[in-house]
Amino acid sequence: MTGQLPLDDDPTPRRASRPGAHAPLAARMRPQTVEEVVGQATVLGEGTPLRTALEQGTLTTSLLLWGPPGTGKTSIANVVANALDAHRIDMSAVTAGVKDVRRVIEEGQSRLEIAGRRTLLFLDEIHRFTKAQQDALLPGVEAGWVVLVGATTENPFFELNDALLSRCRLVRLEALTDEDLHALLDRALTAPHGLDGAIELTDEARDHLVHLAAGDARMLLTTLEVAAAAHDGAGAMDVEQVAVAQRRYRYDRAGDQHYDIVSAFIKSMRGSDPDATLYWLFRMLEGGEDPRFIARRMVIFASEDVGLADRLALPTAVAAFDALDKVGLPEAEFALAHAAVALATAPKSNSVTTAIGRAKDAVRRHGDAPVPAHLRDAHHKNAAAIGSGVGYEYPHDHPDGFTGQQHLPDELRHLRLFEPGTRGHEAGLAARLHDWWPRRHPAPPS
């Protein structure tokens, strides 16, 4: 496609100007060059491929930036636009539609063909686009008419089309470290486009601000700005003067935080670590997770990972679930913590879990095996005439309650699905089964 440039476009390459004093501090501190980016050394450190491409202005691949809030997704888009001298267009997947995307791509093609200038489309919350809407991006991305920089806090492997993923470079961003946040704080306090030395902070106040931010640069700068606005200018601000917000616990009940933290909770119980178990339990509770979801996971865990090694595990988990229903939070925290610690410290066995897998496999392979005649229902009047139930031995008629009779179909008579472990109560069970097996499967006569 060729034609005229959009009327509001300027074909002359230019660097985006820094926001003025009216803009929020977080916007004013947004980096203009790759050297100004704080943190993310893994993807933007000296000598990394992405940094080299930005420094040389040779980046041609669209980017998908995946990370928690406040880790630099918008800032990196700003740096990319400046490094490429690209015309930047910002859109949000919350409000944009397919028509908007197609218009940007058409303008990007014209801009590239007429003025030789590239277009950077920054698409925030890209995971909110449906799969059909994502398809609208493919022609422009593949042809290079636009450089897409998509930002998401959600796992792109779940939320984005494979076709779009294959055409973009995925950049995983991590929460900023305390060291990163301290460096950003120092810059914000002294930079002319920041607070320009207008206020000072005690060391304790600095540490508190970093603690409140929890890896989120935007949260750090916003909290600092609010505290600075309330400061009377007398002396350095102390902890009490900057404690203008409760610490925010990052948790998304429908996103990666949900899955990652519940995974850590379960693996901590499985790893017999009650301290980590309690930490992750209360990370979920304080983050607003549905406590019934937590209780359900513990009930499942009791059978899946503790199993027969501790026969009280399942009743304990079920009792905690019942207590939650009866008394609710916060009182039910005691029952949930009680059950979580009990499960973490219980002996572990996955013998039942393994047996389930073997049993399902046996059914898939031999699901039509006939029921042996002596095990068939013998309650109807013609049962004996057709052999149903004939030869069945009633276990209670035997002194030790064990007959040794075959209960599997003939073709599966030697099948062994359940192999008990040696931990907890299963040790005694293993000894009993070891005694029963040869009685049920006697050696053939020589």
Salt bridges, closest charged atoms under 4 A:
ASP9 OD1 - HIS87 ND1 2.95
ASP9 OD2 - ARG111 NE 2.39
GLU36 OE1 - ARG18 NH2 3.46
GLU46 OE2 - ARG51 NH2 3.22
GLU55 OE2 - ARG51 NE 2.93
ASP90 OD1 - ARG88 NE 2.62
GLU107 OE2 - ARG103 NH1 3.70
GLU125 OE1 - HIS127 NE2 3.26
GLU125 OE1 - ARG128 NE 3.36
GLU142 OE1 - ARG167 NH2 3.22
ASP186 OD1 - ARG206 NH1 2.31
ASP207 OD1 - HIS182 NE2 3.32
ASP216 OD2 - ARG248 NH2 2.59
GLU225 OE2 - ARG28 NH1 3.88
ASP232 OD1 - HIS231 ND1 3.68
GLU289 OE1 - HIS258 ND1 2.68
ASP305 OD1 - ARG270 NE 2.75
ASP322 OD1 - LYS326 NZ 2.74
ASP325 OD1 - ARG292 NH1 2.32
ASP361 OD2 - ARG365 NE 2.89
ASP377 OD1 - HIS379 ND1 2.60
GLU393 OE1 - HIS398 NE2 3.36
ASP400 OD2 - ARG439 NH2 2.90
GLU411 OE2 - HIS366 ND1 3.36
GLU419 OE2 - ARG416 NE 3.52
ASP435 OD2 - ARG439 NH1 3.59
